[in-house]
Every structure is written in structure tokens, then in C-alpha cells.
Amino acid sequence: MREHRITAVQAGTSAGDYGHTGLDWSNPAATHTFAGRAIRLDQAEWKRLGFEGTAVYDVLIIVPVDEMPAGLSQAGASTSWRITNIVSDDGVVFLDGNIDVNEVTPQVGPLGRVRFWRIWGKVVK
């Protein structure tokens, strides 16, 4: 499996209607680049990974603990983060377009230690 450089942005805030704030992707609050491995999740890959039913995500990104941006591993990150770039170690672009982060889950090993993080995402159409 190829190593990838992944760029993620945290949305800034914008003034919304009636004084509510919204997400502003044009003015990010934070940008992080980190190492990981990305897998495209078509239906065959979804089943190969042992999941039942229809694939609900387009991309799975595996991130080592020491590479995971702190803000991306916090509760609620799935609503305010987006993957904007994934490039393999040999310079090949993994996927065009942005990927909304839908779920961030730790993979816990013995003694309750987090071994790595999983980022599940959908391509923004």
C-alpha cells in the first residue's frame, strides 16, 4: 500500500442568517499536512474489508497516531474538517476534489492504547 501526503483544512466561521455562524471553507481556521494511507472504497473493497451492505463512504484514510492533527481527532471534527489533497509518495494525485470528513475513529490495541486513526469520508460533488 502506498504512503500518501494528506492535506486537511478546518473550516473557518462565517456570519450566517439571524446571527448564527456557518462554515467558511474559503477562509480555513487551520491547515495540516500529514502522512497516511488512503484507500478508495468501491463496493468490492467495502466487502473485502468485511463490511456488509452498500458502501457508505468513498475513502478510508489510515493515519499513524503521531501524524494525526490534534483538532481532527476531537469530537465533532467530522462536521468542520475536509480533506483537500491526497498525493502518493511518488507524486501521483490520489483523487481530484475535496473529501468531507464524515467519521474519525481510533483503532485501539492492547492496554487501551490508540494504534492508529481511521478517517472515513465522502467525495464532495
SERO-4910 file (N, C-alpha, C, O; in steps of 0.05 Angstrom, whole numbers):
BEGIN
 pado doro    nc1    nc2    nc3   cac1   cac2   cac3    cc1    cc2    cc3    oc1    oc2    oc3
  Met    A     17    -23      0      0      0      0     18     25      0     38     26     15
  Arg    A     11     45    -16     27     69    -19     24     87      5      2     89     18
  Glu    A     45    102     11     44    123     31     34    148     17     40    153     -6
  His    A     18    164     31      6    188     20     12    212     38     15    210     62
  Arg    A     14    236     25     14    261     40    -14    272     37    -25    275     15
  Ile    A    -26    278     60    -54    286     61    -56    315     72    -43    321     92
  Thr    A    -71    331     59    -76    358     69   -105    360     78   -123    354     63
  Ala    A   -109    370    103   -135    373    114   -138    402    123   -119    414    133
  Val    A   -162    413    119   -168    440    129   -192    440    148   -210    424    145
  Gln    A   -190    457    167   -212    461    186   -227    487    177   -214    507    173
  Ala    A   -252    485    174   -268    508    164   -266    532    184   -266    528    208
  Gly    A   -265    555    172   -268    579    189   -298    584    194   -314    568    185
  Thr    A   -304    605    207   -332    611    212   -340    636    197   -324    654    192
  Ser    A   -365    636    190   -376    660    176   -403    667    189   -416    651    201
  Ala    A   -410    692    185   -435    702    196   -458    691    179   -458    694    154
  Gly    A   -477    678    191   -500    667    177   -524    684    182   -523    706    193
  Asp    A   -547    674    174   -572    687    178   -579    689    207   -573    671    223
  Tyr    A   -592    710    215   -603    714    242   -582    711    264   -588    702    286
  Gly    A   -557    719    257   -535    718    277   -523    691    282   -505    688    299
  His    A   -531    670    268   -519    644    270   -493    643    254   -491    657    234
  Thr    A   -474    627    263   -449    624    248   -451    600    230   -466    581    236
  Gly    A   -436    601    209   -435    578    190   -406    571    184   -388    584    195
  Leu    A   -402    551    167   -375    543    159   -366    558    135   -381    563    116
  Asp    A   -341    567    136   -329    582    114   -304    567    104   -283    568    116
  Trp    A   -307    552     82   -285    536     71   -265    554     56   -242    545     52
  Ser    A   -273    578     48   -254    596     34   -234    609     52   -214    620     43
  Asn    A   -239    609     78   -222    621     98   -217    602    121   -228    605    143
  Pro    A   -200    581    116   -196    560    136   -184    570    163   -168    589    163
  Ala    A   -193    558    185   -183    564    211   -156    550    215   -139    560    230
  Ala    A   -152    527    202   -126    512    205   -122    495    181   -141    486    168
  Thr    A    -97    490    174    -89    472    152    -67    454    163    -48    464    174
  His    A    -69    428    158    -49    409    167    -42    390    144    -60    382    129
  Thr    A    -17    384    141     -8    363    122      5    341    138     21    347    156
  Phe    A     -3    316    133      7    294    149      9    269    131     -1    268    109
  Ala    A     22    248    142     26    223    127      3    204    134     -7    204    156
  Gly    A     -3    187    115    -23    166    120    -26    149     95    -10    151     76
  Arg    A    -45    131     95    -51    114     72    -80    117     65    -98    115     83
  Ala    A    -86    122     40   -114    126     31   -123    102     14   -107     91     -2
  Ile    A   -148     94     17   -159     72      2   -186     81     -9   -203     92      5
  Arg    A   -190     77    -35   -216     83    -47   -235     60    -40   -228     37    -43
  Leu    A   -259     67    -32   -278     47    -23   -300     43    -43   -322     54    -40
  Asp    A   -295     27    -64   -317     19    -81   -331     -5    -67   -322    -13    -46
  Gln    A   -352    -15    -79   -368    -36    -66   -351    -61    -61   -354    -74    -40
  Ala    A   -333    -68    -80   -317    -92    -76   -297    -89    -53   -293   -107    -37
  Glu    A   -285    -65    -51   -266    -60    -29   -281    -59     -2   -270    -69     18
  Trp    A   -304    -48     -2   -321    -47     22   -326    -75     33   -323    -80     57
  Lys    A   -333    -93     16   -338   -121     24   -312   -135     32   -312   -151     50
  Arg    A   -290   -130     17   -265   -142     24   -255   -135     52   -242   -151     65
  Leu    A   -262   -110     61   -255   -102     87   -273   -114    109   -269   -109    133
  Gly    A   -293   -129    100   -311   -143    119   -337   -129    126   -350   -137    145
  Phe    A   -344   -108    111   -369    -94    117   -392   -105    101   -388   -115     78
  Glu    A   -415   -104    112   -439   -114     98   -454    -90     85   -449    -67     92
  Gly    A   -472    -96     66   -489    -76     54   -474    -58     35   -452    -65     26
  Thr    A   -486    -35     29   -475    -16     10   -454      1     23   -457     10     46
  Ala    A   -433      7      8   -412     24     18   -424     52     23   -437     63      6
  Val    A   -418     62     47   -429     89     55   -408    111     53   -415    134     56
  Tyr    A   -383    103     49   -361    123     47   -347    118     21   -347     96      9
  Asp    A   -333    139     11   -317    137    -14   -288    132     -8   -274    120    -25
  Val    A   -278    140     15   -249    139     21   -245    131     50   -260    140     68
  Leu    A   -225    115     55   -215    109     82   -186    117     83   -170    110     66
  Ile    A   -179    133    104   -151    142    107   -142    131    134   -154    135    155
  Ile    A   -119    117    134   -107    106    158    -84    125    165    -66    130    149
  Val    A    -85    135    190    -65    155    199    -51    145    224    -64    138    244
  Pro    A    -24    144    224    -10    137    249    -15    157    271    -21    181    266
  Val    A    -14    148    296    -20    165    319     -4    191    319    -14    212    323
  Asp    A     22    188    314     40    212    315     36    231    292     48    253    292
  Glu    A     21    224    271     16    241    248    -11    255    250    -15    275    236
  Met    A    -29    246    267    -56    256    267    -57    284    279    -48    289    301
  Pro    A    -68    304    263    -72    331    274    -90    330    298   -111    317    297
  Ala    A    -83    344    319    -98    343    344   -127    351    341   -145    337    351
  Gly    A   -133    372    326   -160    380    322   -178    361    307   -202    360    311
  Leu    A   -165    345    290   -180    326    273   -189    301    289   -208    287    282
  Ser    A   -176    296    312   -183    273    328   -203    280    350   -210    262    366
  Gln    A   -211    305    352   -230    313    373   -259    308    364   -265    307    341
  Ala    A   -276    305    384   -305    301    379   -315    324    362   -308    348    367
  Gly    A   -332    319    343   -343    339    326   -327    347    302   -335    363    286
  Ala    A   -303    335    299   -285    342    276   -298    336    250   -293    349    230
  Ser    A   -316    316    250   -328    308    224   -345    329    212   -352    328    188
  Thr    A   -353    349    228   -370    370    216   -355    394    207   -366    411    193
  Ser    A   -329    396    214   -315    421    208   -288    416    193   -273    435    190
  Trp    A   -282    392    185   -257    386    171   -263    375    143   -283    362    138
  Arg    A   -244    380    125   -246    370     98   -218    363     88   -199    377     94
  Ile    A   -215    341     74   -190    333     61   -189    347     34   -208    344     18
  Thr    A   -168    362     29   -167    377      4   -146    367    -16   -146    375    -39
  Asn    A   -129    349     -7   -108    339    -25    -97    313    -14    -91    310     10
  Ile    A    -94    293    -32    -80    268    -25    -62    262    -48    -70    258    -71
  Val    A    -36    260    -42    -15    255    -63      2    232    -53     11    232    -30
  Ser    A      7    212    -71     24    190    -63     53    198    -61     61    220    -70
  Asp    A     70    181    -49     98    188    -45    113    192    -71    134    204    -71
  Asp    A    102    181    -93    115    185   -119    102    207   -135    107    210   -159
  Gly    A     85    224   -122     74    248   -135     48    244   -150     38    263   -162
  Val    A     36    220   -149     11    215   -163    -13    225   -146    -15    219   -122
  Val    A    -30    242   -158    -54    252   -144    -73    228   -140    -80    215   -159
  Phe    A    -82    224   -115    -99    202   -108   -128    206   -118   -140    187   -129
  Leu    A   -138    230   -114   -166    234   -121   -170    264   -125   -162    280   -108
  Asp    A   -183    272   -147   -190    300   -151   -215    307   -134   -233    291   -131
  Gly    A   -215    332   -125   -238    341   -109   -234    339    -79   -215    326    -70
  Asn    A   -251    352    -65   -249    352    -36   -264    328    -24   -282    317    -37
  Ile    A   -256    320      0   -269    298     14   -279    308     41   -263    317     58
  Asp    A   -305    308     45   -316    315     71   -309    293     91   -313    269     85
  Val    A   -299    300    114   -294    281    136   -321    274    148   -335    291    159
  Asn    A   -329    248    147   -354    240    158   -352    227    185   -370    228    202
  Glu    A   -329    214    190   -325    200    215   -295    197    221   -280    192    202
  Val    A   -288    200    246   -260    196    254   -261    177    278   -273    183    298
  Thr    A   -247    154    275   -248    134    296   -220    123    302   -204    120    285
  Pro    A   -215    119    328   -189    107    336   -190     77    334   -211     65    339
  Gln    A   -168     65    327   -165     36    328   -149     30    353   -125     37    354
  Val    A   -162     19    373   -149     15    399   -137    -13    400   -150    -33    392
  Gly    A   -113    -15    411    -99    -40    414    -98    -49    443   -114    -40    459
  Pro    A    -79    -66    450    -76    -76    477    -72    -53    497    -60    -33    490
  Leu    A    -82    -56    520    -79    -36    542    -93    -10    536    -88     10    548
  Gly    A   -112    -11    516   -128     13    510   -113     35    496   -123     57    494
  Arg    A    -90     29    485    -75     50    470    -85     52    441    -91     32    428
  Val    A    -86     77    432    -94     81    404    -71     73    386    -49     84    389
  Arg    A    -75     54    367    -54     45    349    -53     62    324    -31     69    315
  Phe    A    -76     70    314    -77     88    291   -106     99    289   -123     91    304
  Trp    A   -109    119    272   -136    132    268   -147    125    241   -132    121    221
  Arg    A   -173    123    239   -187    119    214   -203    144    208   -219    153    225
  Ile    A   -200    154    184   -216    177    175   -233    167    152   -223    157    132
  Trp    A   -259    168    155   -278    160    134   -289    184    121   -297    204    135
  Gly    A   -291    185     94   -300    208     81   -316    203     55   -315    181     44
  Lys    A   -330    224     47   -345    223     22   -335    246      4   -330    268     13
  Val    A   -332    240    -22   -324    260    -41   -345    281    -44   -369    274    -47
  Val    A   -337    306    -43   -356    328    -46   -362    331    -76   -344    334    -92
  Lys    A   -387    329    -83   -395    331   -111   -401    360   -119   -408    365   -142
***
